[in-house]
């Protein structure tokens, strides 16, 4: 950054910059939406693979963690009076469809979906942790996001250990699902 840009930034926020409260509201809105989508992805995978599939216990365990995350964000958006994304009905359907579609391609493709989504969530949560580090009053939220990030990294590891990278078309699945996840994050923050 140039010296002039540094001086401008030191004088205060620029037009269009979010206040800390606005930034936290966006974080809660998108995290709530993302956890809802994750619960629906796993529901779609289980609907196709069935409860007796060898991957079902792992998927159920990941889904349960996502439900716990969602319950936390359900509580936080109410406590903080944050409007949920208007796109929740779309994510409800899209998450389930993504989970079911990848499971129809096979269990390795379902795990590829998990890896692709969790890679994006890891980057997303890492940016949030960094932003929240500059907000001393938000240490509890930062700790929550860090804990949930650790769970998401565990899900990514489980996906890799269960053949995600061996799924037919893994690079394409990863790229398309990753791009969709980034778009969903961007939209959910704003709409």
N, C-alpha and C positions, 0 to 999 in steps of 0.2 A: 504494500500500500504506500502511496506517496505521502510526503510530509503534509501536504494540503489536505489529503483525505483523512489522515490521522487527526489533524487539528479539527476538522469538521466533526468527526466522530466523537472527539473529546468534548465538544461543546454541547452534545446532546443527541438525541435520536433524530434520524432523518425522517422526512415525510414518508408515510407508509410503513415505517417500522412498527412492529407489534409491541404493545406494552407487555411487561411480564405476565400480567393477568390474562391478556389475550393469547399469549404464547402458550400458557398452561392450559387454557380452555381448548385450544387447537389440539394440544397433546392428548388431553383426556378424550376429546371427541374422536380422534383418529384411533387411539388405542382401544377405546370401547368398540368401535366399528371393527377393528382388526381381530379382536378376540371373539367377537360374534361370528365373523367370517370363518375363523379357525375352527370354532365349535361345529359350524355347518359343514366345513370340508371333511372333518372326521366322521360326521354323521353320514355324509354321502359315501365315504369309503366303506364304512361298516355296512351300510345298506346293500352295497354291491358284493363285498367280500363275504359277508355273513359272520355271525358270531362264532362259528366253528373253524374259521380260517386260522391257520397258524399265526398270522399277523394280528388277529383281532385283539388279543390281550395287550399288545404294545400300543395299538391304535386307541383302544379304550383308555389306557393309562394316560396317553398324551391328551386325549379329549377331556379327561377329568381335570388335568392341569389347566387346560384352556378354559374350562368352565369356572374354575377357581379364579383365574385371571379376569374373566368376564364379570363374575360376581363382584370383584373388587372395583372394577371400573363402573359397573352399575351403581354401586354405592357412591363412588367419588363424583360421578356426574350429577347425582342428586344433591349430595352435600355441597358441591361447588356451584350448583345451579348452572350447569353447562348444558347447552342444547345438543342432543345427539345429532349425528348426521342425518340429513333428510334422505340419504341413500340407503338406510338400514334395510328397507324391504328388498332392494336390489341385491345387497350383499347377502341377505338371507337366502335368496334363490341362487345367486352366482356361486356362493361358497359351496352349497350342497351340490350344484351341478358340476363344479370343478372336482370335488372329491369323488363323485360318482363316475364322472367321465374318465378320470385317471385310473380309478380302480377297475373300470371296464377294460382298460388296456393291460391290466394285470397288477399284481401286488408290487412289482418293482416300479412300475409307473406311478402307483399311489405314493410310494416312498420318494420318487423323484419330485412329485408335487410337494411333499413335505419339505424336502431339501431346498427347493427353489423358493418357496414361501419363507422358510426360516432364514435363509441367507439375507433376504430383503428385510425381514423383521429385525435381525441382528444389527444391520447397518442403521435402520430406523431408530431402534432403541439406543444404540450407541450415540447417535446425534442428540437424542433427548437427554441422556445422562450428562453429556457435555454441556448442553444448554442449562440444565437444572443445577449444575455445579456452581453456576454464577448467581444462583438464587438461594441464599442461605435459608430462607423460610420454607423452601421446598425440599429440604433434605429428606423428609419421610417419603415424598413422591419419588425422588431420585432413587432411594433405597428400594422402593417397590419395583420401579422400572428395571433396576439392576437385577433384582431377584427374578423377575419374569424373563429378562433377557437370558439369564442362566438356564432357565427351563427351555427356552426356545432353542438355545444352542444344543441342549441335550436332545431335543427332538430332531434337529438336523443330524446329529451324530447317529441316532437310531436309524434314521432314513438311510444314511450312507452304509451303515453296517448291515442293512437289510436289502442291499442290492440296488439302491437308487441309480447309481452310476452305470449299472448294467441294463437299465431299462432301454428298450429300443427307442432311439431318437432322443436320448437323454439331453444332449446339448440343445436341441430344439425345444424340448419340454421346459428345460430350465430357463432358456431365454424368454420364451413366450409367457410362462407363468411369472417369472421375475418382472417382466415389463408390466404385466397386468397388476401385479402386487404394487409396484411403484405408482401406477396410475390410480389405483384404489386408495393408496395412502394420500396422494396429492388431492384427489377429489374429496375424500372424507374430511380432511382438514378444513376445507373451504365450504362445502355444501351441507 
